[in-house]
Amino acid sequence: MAIIKNNKYIANEQIKAKELRVMTDDGEQLGIISFNEALEKAEEKELDLVLIAPTANPPVAKIMNLNKFIYEQSKKEKLAKKNQKVIEIKEIRLSATIEDHDIEIKANRASKFLADGDKVKVTVRFRGREADYAFKGNDVLDIFVSKIDSEVYIVEKKAKLEGRNMTMVLAPKKA
């Protein structure tokens, strides 16, 4: 049994409680016993007394190998971090005067992004006096959305004019 300095876990002599509810590493309940008695039992087994639930009344401690526990927790955290999918926002830019075939190509690209689980931000940029005809931007976005299979996406943010751009956000449907 070693004195282990770890910011996450309170162990052995660092525990300040007089009485503890103690469990063994097998999950067996030893009941509510004094701190000194619990520490002696941990020393007998050559293990650490680790505070699991400090806010409980009385606090819950477990007799276990702290180094092994910390190692297993770090492995679990790494595995969870590796398995999580980061959702990216892909942007597709259109203009108010875009042709139908170009919209179709960009809609196919958006379908691939949505199938990969990414969100798609569709932006219609207005140049010069085009901003006066914002309804054309709505028409372009409606055509764009009609080219994508409706089974693949949901509209997360409806089309909105922001300065010289009209944006809309599409998110993949959950399976």
N, C-alpha and C positions, 0 to 999 in steps of 0.2 A: 504494500500500500504506500503510495507516494503522494506528496502534496502536489496537487496539480493546479496550476494557475490557468484558469479559463474564464473569460468574461461571460460566457453564456450560462455556465452551470456553477452552482454553489455546492461544494463537496467537502466532506470530512470536517476538519476543524473550522472551516469557514461558516458552518451552519450555526446560527445563534439560538434556535428554538430549544426549549427545555424538554418538550415532549414531541414525539413524531409518530405518525402512522407509517409503519415500515413494511416494505415488501421485499422479497428476495428476487434475484434475477430470473427465477423460474415463474414468477407471478404469484408465489405463495404469500398469503397475508400473515405477518407476525403480530399484528395488532398495534395498539398504542403503547409505546414504551419510551423510556427516558432516552435523551440524546446519548448519554454515556454508555448505556446498555446497547443501544443500536450501533454505536461506534465500535464497541468491543466485538459484537457479532460480525461486523464487517471485517475487522482485523483478524478474527479467527479464520475466516474464509479467504483472507488475503485479497480482499476486494475493497472498493470505495463505497462510501455512503454518500449518495447524490440526492440533492433536493429536487424533486420532480414538480411538485405543486406547492410553491411557497405561500400562496395566498389562501390555501385551504385551512380549515380549522379542525384538528391540528394539521400542520404541514405534512405533506406526503413525501417520504424519502424512499429510495430504492437502493438495495445493496447490489452493486454491479461493478464491472471493470469499466471505468470511465474512459480510458484511452480507446478501448475497443468500441465503446458507444459513440464517441466523438468521430472516430474513423468511419463507422457505419452511417452516421448522420451525414457526413460530408459526401460519402458515396451516393446516398439517396438524393442529396441536393444537386450534385453534378448530373445524375441521371435525369432528374426532373428538368433541369435547365437545358439538357441536350434534347429532350423530347418535346419541348414547347415550340410551337410554331409562331413566329413573329409575323403579324399581319402587316404587310406593307401597303402603302397607298400609291398606286400607279396612276400617272396622269396622262390623259389623251387630250390633245389640243385640236380644236376644229376652228374653222373660220365661218363667218356668216354666209360666204359665197362658195362653200365647198360643194363639189359635185357628188352625185349619188354613189358612183363607184368608189370614190375615196371614202365616203362614209361607211360603205360596206366593208372595205378593207380594215378600217379602224375599229368597226364593230366586231369583226372577227378577232382582232387583237385583244379587245376588251373581254370577249368571251373566254379566251385563253387565260387571261389574268384572273378572271372570276373563278374559272375551273381550278386554278392553282390555289385558290383561297385568299387572294389579295383583293383589296378594295380598289375601285376605279373612280378617279375624279375626272369628270368630263368637263372641259373648259371650252367655251366659244369665245374667241377674242374678237373684239370690235376695233377697227382702225378708223381713224378720222370721223367722218359723219355717219359711219355704220351704226354707231351707238344710238342714234336717233330712231333706228328701226330694230328695237330690241325684240319685237315679235318674230323677226326672222331667226333670231337665236333660239327662241322656243320651238320654232318649226324644225330647225336643224336637230335639236336635242330629241324631239319627238320621233323624227325619222331614225336617228341613231339608235334610240331605245327600241324601236319597232324591229330593227335588224337583229337584235340580240334575243336569244331564246328566253322567254319569260320564266322558264323553270329554273334558270341559273342564278337569277339576281333578285334583289329587292332594292327599292329606291330608299336609300338611307337619308338623303337630303335632297329635297326637291330643287328644281332649277331656280336660281336667284341671281339677279343682276347685282354685281358688286363692282362699282367703278366701270372700267372698260371691259370687264369679263363677266360672262354668265357661267356659273358653275353648278354642277349636279354631282352627287356622290352615289355610286352604286356599290352594294355590298353583296358577297356571295350568300346564297341561301344555305342554311344549315341542313345537313343531311339527316 
